[in-house]
Amino acid sequence: MALLLRKAILLILAVALCVAVLFAEAVRADGKDYYKILGVSREASTQEIKRQYKTLSRKHHPDKNPGDEKAHERFIELAEAYEVLSDDEKREIYNRYGEEGLKNQGGAGGGAGFHDPFDIFAQFFGGHVRFDRRGGARAKPRGPDVHINVPVTLLELYGGTEIEVDISKQMICPHCDGSGAASPDDIETCSTCSGSGVRIVKQILGPGIVQQMQTTCDACGGKGKKVARPCPRCKGSRVHADADNLSIRVEPGMRDGEEITFEGEGDQHPDHEPGSVVVRLVQQRHAIYERHGDNLHAEVTVTLLDALVGFNRTIRHVDGKSDIDLRRQGVTPPGFVQTLPGKGMPRRGQTGRERAGDVRVTYWIQFPLSVSESEKVALASLFGGWDDAKWDGSSAKAAARAATKGSSSVHDEL
């Protein structure tokens, strides 16, 4: 009897669990899809969610889209999605119970539980950032750009890749929102300039001659306000150092020294708009190839016998997966350059035969360190009686000139 009762209880619990799961799925299906709003997968990391919000919120900011109600609604949705998905606890509730679950928890719902979307935006781009109708910043100078070098391999430049880079930069203090004060009540009007930020200085030039000059108030630095009690987090500096992450997309065919600019990702400060982070790609040395424009150059050493009778061999392609066949049937002089069309670096925006550069292989001859007397006799019998017409002196001279100048003036002769 006890066994039957235990089975009945387990069955009831299983049915209740299935009903709860089905209910949660139904609730989740009826609410907003915050992952879709931000354009990320359900497995997206916090850094990926942060990057997407930063990109999309700048694009849909109302001041950049005046009169566009859809952009304004999208801006609010992005802030809501970021607020939920960037918080581990809220994200867990949302994943299990959807938007309705957040409402029941009191964490969100109808916008009542969300923070001001402009406040969330300001956490990334500085306090109270506003744009003019042309998309530019109002009344604030632009801060300096930050330049960083990122090493990349020739393989990454060939096939393209995405590189995550952690950087340290200056951010607006989230505690005081860039005011430098412990609280809004700790910001006082400057008593020296009465809040104007300037003061009048009188200078007596002579009897009855007084000159008045307007100068920046040295007591408040021209701000018109003074901080009675500094912010405990930034110590009144209004900014703090924080870590950030950039996702660098390397397109196939990019070059050594090419720069990728991230607008508005530089150091933040309340008195200026953030500059850009400029990433410079620095190509690392490859074991086989040197890049010259869109062409790849390699050097291969063959034996004297191979140089005379021909050879078949392979070298690894820059993609690291396939091999390039090297075939020679005739005599290969030192410095001979063999051109393999279309096997070089990709050319962006090009198709057909022009979609990639060439691979150019320079051959060098490996001579024996010594020759025995019997070998000398054999070589003399082989070459000594030949007519001068059988020797190609022009190829040797051309090869020597090409090797000296570093050019590819000797063409492929298969």
Secondary structure as GFF3:
##gff-version 3
##sequence-region A 1 414
A	DSSP	alpha_helix	2	30	.	.	.	ID=ss1
A	DSSP	alpha_helix	34	38	.	.	.	ID=ss2
A	DSSP	alpha_helix	46	59	.	.	.	ID=ss3
A	DSSP	three_ten_helix	62	64	.	.	.	ID=ss4
A	DSSP	alpha_helix	69	85	.	.	.	ID=ss5
A	DSSP	alpha_helix	88	105	.	.	.	ID=ss6
A	DSSP	alpha_helix	117	125	.	.	.	ID=ss7
A	DSSP	beta_strand	146	152	.	.	.	ID=ss8
A	DSSP	alpha_helix	154	159	.	.	.	ID=ss9
A	DSSP	beta_strand	161	172	.	.	.	ID=ss10
A	DSSP	three_ten_helix	184	186	.	.	.	ID=ss11
A	DSSP	beta_strand	187	189	.	.	.	ID=ss12
A	DSSP	beta_strand	198	206	.	.	.	ID=ss13
A	DSSP	beta_strand	209	216	.	.	.	ID=ss14
A	DSSP	beta_strand	225	227	.	.	.	ID=ss15
A	DSSP	beta_strand	239	250	.	.	.	ID=ss16
A	DSSP	beta_strand	259	262	.	.	.	ID=ss17
A	DSSP	beta_strand	277	283	.	.	.	ID=ss18
A	DSSP	beta_strand	290	292	.	.	.	ID=ss19
A	DSSP	beta_strand	295	303	.	.	.	ID=ss20
A	DSSP	alpha_helix	304	309	.	.	.	ID=ss21
A	DSSP	beta_strand	311	316	.	.	.	ID=ss22
A	DSSP	beta_strand	323	328	.	.	.	ID=ss23
A	DSSP	beta_strand	337	340	.	.	.	ID=ss24
A	DSSP	three_ten_helix	352	354	.	.	.	ID=ss25
A	DSSP	beta_strand	359	366	.	.	.	ID=ss26
A	DSSP	alpha_helix	373	379	.	.	.	ID=ss27
A	DSSP	pi_helix	380	384	.	.	.	ID=ss28
A	DSSP	three_ten_helix	388	390	.	.	.	ID=ss29
A	DSSP	alpha_helix	393	405	.	.	.	ID=ss30
###
